[in-house]
Amino acid sequence: MKKKLLSFLLATTMVATLATGCGEAATADTGADEPAATTEETTEETTTASGDQTVGIAMPTQSLERWNRDGSYLKEQFESKGYAVELTYSDNKIDQQVKDIEGLIADDVDLLVIAAIDGESLSQVLADAKDANIPVISYDRLIMNTDAVSYYVSFDNYTVGKLQGEFVEKQLDLANAGDKTYNIEFTAGDPADNNAGFFFNGAYDVLKKYIDAGTLVVKSGQTDFDKVATKNWATDEALKIMQNILASYYGDGKTKLDVALCSNDSTALGVTQAIESDYWGDVKDVIITGQDGDVANLANLVDGKQTMTVYKAVANEAVATLDLGIALLNGETPDEGLISAAGWNFDCAYDTESYDNNVAKIPSYLLVPTVVTKDNLEKELVDTGYYTLDANGYPQATN
């Protein structure tokens, strides 16, 4: 029972010590009187515990709200079991993350948990980790081109996009559209993030038949991932891209934008800002998708400016990573049996085929995400303890 309640208790008891924000547009109290920013310095937290094993955790940045949540949950989980923890954030700088991981290896950590900035840039430093017999968990983003990765823990990234596509399909009743047509534009994620392609393809694969049939029309013609990718998932970059699209294809005062398919919340925030400032119509009439459940985007859900977000309960992702990490630290070789043995109260699949990092197929533990709208926000996010509602009815993260 304790195991089944762990992720819920974690979400409801952690204090607000983290910077939160979405790109440069949303910040919150960091506990140190400084808001999250895209120019934060590389940070490292080291704690000692009763155990004699140390876990090194390398996160990409503090400028996106979700990575603050991930880092905090992971740190809390491993500390709760008596492990020492070294936690680093690398300001979205690839070279800095390499240095941070080198530092963790030099500190003789016993396990590495890494959310890569660029999944193709860590081969050499992880070769050093392998030489030092340090197991590596690729966290949330698959690390490519190395045989040093032991396991991958993430959500089913293709399903994230699939849920977004299916949401649009249902909202517009595309299967029964007849002669009706709708205009859609895509905003995808960072090309350096291996997950970004899965998100985009999951959505596009659902909607492609409607695009091919002419039911969905992409006025910009931008339907390839490389064309719609957004470097660093940056809000300001998504804002500029959408402003250009609106000016070029929707600036006549009558061409309607029906859907803005955004892969995550930081890009959705920029797209929403562009629609509010540069589009002739009402932002509330545009279906805008997202992912992550960032506070600023949840406020937009409440206000009707964003239509949905795919929420990934990172507290559960941390629980799965903890149990996997403990098994590795104990010298075990976990498999599908870990799921039943751990007794998790959330859905998770063990997959040994889908995630190939160009060297090997990485055994993966994949959690299931949830669609959140204005209508089910309280049930999915507040009742579960991940967020509270402030006096104005807006969600605030409990961590």
N, C-alpha and C positions, 0 to 999 in steps of 0.2 A: 504493500500500500504506500509506503514511503516513497518507493521508486516512482509509482504512478503519479504521485502528487508533486514530484520534485520540480518539474518545469513550471507548474502553476505557482508554487510557493516562491520560487525564485523570482518570478515576474512581479509578485505582489510585495516582496520584502526588500528588494534592492533600493538603496537610496539614490537620489538624483545627483550623480557625480560626473556625468558625462556631458560633453558638448554635443548639441543636437543642431541639425540644420540640413537644408536641402540646397546644395549649391551655395550661392551667396545670398539667397533670398529669404532663408528662414534660419533663425538662430534661437537658442534658448540658454537658460542659466547653466553654466558648466560646473558650478560648484567652486570655481576659482575666479569668479568675476570676469571671465573672458568668454566671449561667444566663439562658437566654432567658426573657422575661416578657412578659405582655400589656401592660405599661405602659412598654415601652422607649422611650427618647427617639428622636426622629428622628435617623438617622445618615447620614453621607455619607462615602464613601471616594473620594479623588481620587488617581490615579496618573499619572505622566507617562511617556511612552515615546518611542522614537526617531522615530515618525511625527509628521506635523503635523496629523493629524485626530483628533478626540475623539468618543467614543461616550458618550452619557448614558443610564444605565440606572436606571429608576424601579421599585422593587419595593414591594409593599404593606406588608409587616410582617415583623418577625423573630420574631413569636410563634408562627408556624406553621413547622414544621421544613422543609417543602418549599421555602419562599421563600428560606431561607438557602442551600439547595442551588442553586436557580436563580440567585440573584445571584452566588454564588461561581463557578459554572461559566461564566456569561456573561462575568464579569470576566476570568477566566483565559483564556477563548478569545480575546477581543479583544486582550488584552495580549500573548498569544503571537504575534500577527501585527503587533505594533508600534504598536497604537493606544493613545492615552491614554484612560483610562476614568474617568468620574465615576459612582459607584454610590450611590443613595439608598434608604433605607427610611423609610416614612411612618407607622408605628405604627397602621396601619388607620384613619387620619384623612384624610378626603377633602380637607378644606381644606389640610392639610399636604402632601398629594401635589400638589395644584395649585401650591402655593408651591415645592415641590421642582422641579417641571417648569419653572416660571417661572425658577427659578435656573439650571437647565440651559440654557434658551434664552438667558438673559442671558450665560452663559459661552460662548456661540457654539459649542455642540456641533455636530457635523456629522451626527449620526444620533441618534434617540431610540428606545430600546427600552423599552416601557412595559407592565407588568402592572398593570392598573387596579384600584383598590379598588372603585370604583363606575363601571361602564362607561358611565354616562349623565351623568357630572359633569365631563367634560374637554373639552367642545366649545369653550369660549372659549379656554382656554389652548392647545389644539391649533390653533385658528385663528391664534394668534400664531406657532406653529411653522411653519405653512404659509406665512405671510407672510414668514418668515425663510428659506424654502426648505429647511427641515429635514425629511427623510423620516422617517416614523414607522412602526415595526414594532409592531403590537399583539401583545403576547407572552402567550400562554396564555389570556387573557381578552379577548374581542372588545370593543373600544371603540366605543360607539354614537353615533349622531347627529352625525357629523362627516365631512367629505370630506377630512380631513387624514391619514387612515390609508392608508398605502401598501400594506402587506401584513399578513397575520395568520399567526402561527406557533403551532401548538398540537398537541395530540393530537386524534384524532377523538373529540370529547366525547360524541356520541350513542353511539358504540361503547363507551365506558367504561361507561355505564349498561346498554347492551345486554348486555355481558359479565356484569354483575352479575345481571341478570334471567335470562339463560341458565344461569348457575351455579345459581341457585335452582331453576329448572325441571329441571335435570339431577339435582341432589342429591335432590329429592323425587320424581323421576320423574313429574312432573305429567301428562305426556301419557298415562300409564297408571294414573292414580290411582283410577279408578273412582269408588266411593262415598266414598273417603277425603276428608277435609277438613283443611286446615291454616290456622293463624292467622298473619297477617303484619301488621307495622306498618312504615311508611315514615318515614325521617328524611332530609330533603333539605338542600340548602345555602343559602347566603346569597342572598336575592332580588336583591341589588345586583350579584351576579356573573352575567353572561350565561351562563356555562357551566353554572350550577346547573340551569337548566331542561333543558338538553340531557342532563345526567346522569340526572335524574329521569325524563324522558320516554323515554330509551333503555331503562331498566329497566321502567318501567310499561307500555310498549308490548308488551314480551315477555309480561308477566304478566297483562295486562288480560283476555285471553280466559278465564283460569282464575278471575279474580275474578268476571267476568260469569257463569261457569258454576257458581259457588259452591264450587269446589274450594279456592280461596284465600279466606279470610274476613278482612276488616279490621274487627276488633271496635270500634275507635274510630270507624270511618266516615271517617277522614281519608285521602282519596285525591287531593285536589287539591294541586298544588304549593304554593300560598299557605298552605295549612293545615299543611303539614309542613316548611316552610322553617325554617332555623336561621340567625339573624342572625350574620354574621361567621364562620360555620362554627364557632362557639364550642363547645368541649367542655362547659363548665359549663351552657350553654343547652340543649344536647342532653341532658345528664344530667337537668335539671329537667323537660323535656318528656316524656322517657320515664318518669320517676318518676310523673308525673301520669297517664300512660296506664296504667301498671301498676296503680296504685292504683284507677283507675276501672273497668278492664275485665278485669284479671287478678288481682284481689286475693282471690278466693274460695278459693284454695288448690287449685284443680283445673283452672281454665281455662288451657290450655297456650299459650305463645307459641312458635311454631315458627321464625319468621323475623323478623329485624330488618334490613330493607333500608336500609342507611346509604350515603349517596352518597360519603362520604370517610372518612378515618381519624380526623380530629379529632372528627367527630360520632360515629363508631363507638366511640371511646374513652369518651365520655360515656355512650352507650347501654349499653356493656358494664358500666360502673361501676354504672349504675342497675339493670341486671339482676342483678348480683352482690349488691347491697344491698337491693333492694326486690321481687324476684321470688321466688316460693316454690320454683321449680324450679332446675335446675342450668344455669348459663350455657353449659356445654359441650354442652347439648342444643339450643341455639338457633343457627340459622344466622345469622351476623352478617357482613355484607359491608362493604367499605371501599374506599379508593382512596388511593394515594400511597406506601405503604411506609414510613410513619413508624416510628422505632425502637421506640417503646412498643407499637405495634400489631403489629409483627413479633414482639415478645416474646409478645404475646397469641396470635399464630398458633402459635408453638412450644408454648405452654402449653395450646392447645386452646380458648381463650376467644374468639377471633375465627376465622372460618372461611376467609375469603379477603380479599385486597386486590387491586385493579387497580393494577399498577405502571406508572408513566410514567417512562421513563428520561430524566430531564431533562438528562443529559449529552448525549444525542443531540439533544434539543430545542435545546440551546445550540450544537451543531455546525451544525444547520440554520440557526439565527439568524445565526451567524457568516458562513456562506457567502452568505446572502441579504444581510446587512449590507454585506459587502465589495462585492457587485455594485452595491448602491445607492450606496455611497460612490464607486464608480468611474463613476457616472452611467449605469448600465445599467438596463434594464427586465426583470427576471427573469421567467421563465415556467416551464412544465413542464420545459424543457430543463436547468434548474439541477440537477434531481435526478440525471440521468444524468451531467452534466458534473462534479458534485461527487464522484460515486463513493461515496456513503454506503453503509455496511454495515448499514443498518436500513431498514425499509419506510417509505415516505412517499408520500402522494398529493397532487397539485396539484388544487385545487378552486376553481372560479371561480363557483359557483352557490349553495352551501349557506349561506354566512355573509353575511347582509344586515344592515348596521348602521343601517338605516332611511334612509340617504342613498345608499348604493351597495352592490353586492355586492363584498365584499373578497376579492381573490385570496389563497388560503390554502394553506399547506403543513401537512399533517395527518399526524402520526406515528401509529403503531399501538401501543396499550398491550398489556400482558401480564397474564394472571391468575396470581396467586401464591398458593399454599396451603402448608401445612406440608410437604406431600409434595414440592413442586418448588422450595422456597425456596432451597436451596443451589445448584441448577442455574441458576436465573434471576437470583439476586442475588449469591451468593458467588462462584461460578465465573466470572461476568462481571466481577468486581472492584468492584462497587458497594458491597458490604458485606463485612465479615469476621465470623467467629464468635468470640465471647469464650470464656473458659475454661468458662463454664456453658452454652455452646451457643446463646447469644442473638446475633442479628445486630447489628453496629455499623457505622454508615456510615463509609466511608473518607474522606469529605470533611468 
